[in-house]
Amino acid sequence: MTTIGFLGLGRMGAPMAANLLKAGHKLLVHDVSADAVAALVAQGAEAAGSTAVLGERCDVVFTSLPTPAIVREAVLGADGVCSRGHPRVLCDLSTSGPQLAAELAAALPDVACFDAPVSGGIKGAVEATISIMVGGPQVIYTETLEPLLKLIGKPTHMGEAPGAGQTMKLVNNLLGAVAIAVTAEGMAFGIKQGLDPAKMIAVLNQSTGINSATRDKWPRSVLPRSFDFGFAAALSLKDTRLLLDEAAAAGVPLPLGGIVEDYLVRTLEREGPQADFTAIAKIAEEAAGLDPERAV
């Protein structure tokens, strides 16, 4: 079996790594959290001990990290994946943008670099149903990477150009975030006018207004007022700003993206740095004169 390295064992990375482990591959893992490493070691993984060891000992290395800067340092830094050796294949599962994907591919000509951001949340990562959007060399993808990615989700090869997967993820993020914002506004209006929010969601989900927010986020996290869908508003803001920066560089105006950015900034100001991105609903409710601190 292929020797695989996995760097980044957070809420998404840990279940993805576990699914690779279940398939019988030799898995080396590393994370800044010793507890996260220990949890995977208890399932049969081996602790790499450092990021550099992953590059020295593994054929394929996956990264699942929070920001582009962290990905860059983890791969190209003095103690990074490619500091003392390098894998044959490097696959970044993070949302880190097409510009970084191109940078990594240019800096590592002897490595098959893939950008493969994911969508589908923690539940999808656990159940191996996440969508995986992949950019990178077709032949190596087909022969080596695709069989591994199918163990953790549903991959689609978007093109050979570095950043093809990242670009698709940014498009997906725009639509998903706008869906939350517009659903928050529509629901606030209906509630202000006296409609029952649960009935509203039921109607929307059998009508043309259905979207990912009405289907999943409101029933699971907003209607019960738990606001715990599992994706931090801070990370959503990071992704949205990455989207806006990349779109500006490409000369593509995204006014709706700017509105989402503003909603997320206000959500973090109101709810604090640990806020879930579904708490956008509270911002729209407050603006409508509703009390977001009670069940509506």
C-alpha positions, 0 to 999 in steps of 0.5 A, spaced: 500 500 500 502 507 498 505 510 504 501 516 505 502 523 510 497 527 512 498 534 515 493 537 519 488 533 523 483 539 525 475 538 524 476 536 517 483 533 517 482 528 522 476 524 519 479 524 512 485 521 515 481 516 518 478 514 512 485 513 509 487 509 514 481 504 514 483 502 507 489 499 510 494 504 507 500 506 512 499 513 514 504 518 517 500 524 521 502 530 524 499 536 527 501 542 532 496 538 537 499 532 540 492 530 542 490 530 535 496 526 533 494 521 539 487 520 536 490 518 530 495 513 532 490 510 537 487 508 530 493 505 527 497 511 524 504 513 526 506 519 528 511 523 524 514 527 529 515 533 524 512 536 518 519 534 514 519 527 516 512 527 512 516 529 505 522 524 507 518 518 508 511 518 504 509 517 497 503 522 497 502 527 502 496 531 504 495 537 507 489 540 510 490 547 514 487 553 515 490 559 511 494 560 505 500 562 509 500 556 513 500 552 507 506 555 504 510 555 510 508 548 512 510 546 505 516 550 503 518 553 510 525 551 513 522 545 516 516 544 511 514 538 507 519 539 502 525 541 506 529 535 507 526 531 501 519 531 498 513 526 496 512 524 489 505 527 490 503 533 494 495 534 495 493 540 498 485 539 501 485 546 504 482 552 501 488 556 499 486 559 493 489 559 486 495 563 486 498 559 492 496 553 488 500 556 482 506 558 487 507 551 489 507 548 483 512 552 480 516 552 486 516 544 486 518 542 479 519 535 481 513 534 485 506 532 482 502 538 485 495 538 486 490 543 489 483 539 492 479 543 496 473 540 499 466 542 501 461 538 505 462 539 512 464 535 518 459 530 517 461 529 509 468 528 512 466 523 517 462 519 512 466 520 506 461 524 502 465 531 501 465 534 494 473 534 492 475 539 487 481 537 483 486 541 479 493 538 477 496 533 472 491 528 469 495 522 468 498 522 475 491 524 478 488 518 474 493 513 476 495 515 483 491 520 486 484 519 484 483 512 488 485 515 494 481 521 494 475 516 493 476 513 500 475 520 503 469 523 498 467 524 491 473 527 487 472 531 480 478 533 476 477 540 474 483 541 469 490 540 469 492 548 470 494 549 478 489 552 481 483 549 477 480 546 484 481 552 488 477 556 483 471 551 483 471 552 491 471 559 491 465 559 486 462 554 490 463 558 497 460 564 493 454 561 492 454 557 499 455 564 503 450 568 499 445 563 500 446 563 507 445 571 507 439 571 502 436 566 506 437 570 513 434 576 510 428 573 507 427 569 514 427 575 518 422 579 513 417 573 514 418 572 521 417 580 522 410 579 518 408 574 523 410 567 519 412 561 522 419 560 521 419 552 521 413 553 516 417 557 512 423 553 511 418 547 509 415 551 504 421 554 501 424 546 501 418 544 496 419 551 492 423 555 488 427 558 493 430 552 496 438 552 497 443 549 501 441 554 507 434 552 507 435 545 506 441 544 511 443 550 515 436 552 518 433 546 520 440 543 523 442 550 526 438 556 526 431 554 527 433 550 534 437 556 535 444 552 536 448 556 531 452 550 531 453 547 524 460 546 524 464 552 520 466 558 523 464 565 521 472 567 521 474 561 516 468 563 512 470 570 512 477 568 510 475 564 505 470 570 502 476 575 502 480 570 499 475 569 493 474 577 493 482 578 492 482 572 487 476 575 483 479 582 483 486 580 481 482 577 475 478 583 474 471 580 476 466 584 480 463 580 486 458 585 489 454 580 492 461 577 495 462 584 498 455 584 502 457 577 505 463 579 507 460 585 511 455 580 514 461 576 516 464 581 519 458 584 523 457 576 525 464 576 528 463 583 532 457 581 535 458 573 537 465 573 538 471 569 534 468 562 535 461 564 532 458 559 527 457 562 520 450 560 521 449 566 526 449 571 520 441 570 521 442 574 528 445 580 524 439 580 519 434 579 525 437 584 529 436 589 523 429 587 522 428 589 529 427 582 532 430 579 538 436 574 536 437 572 543 430 568 543 427 563 539 423 566 533 
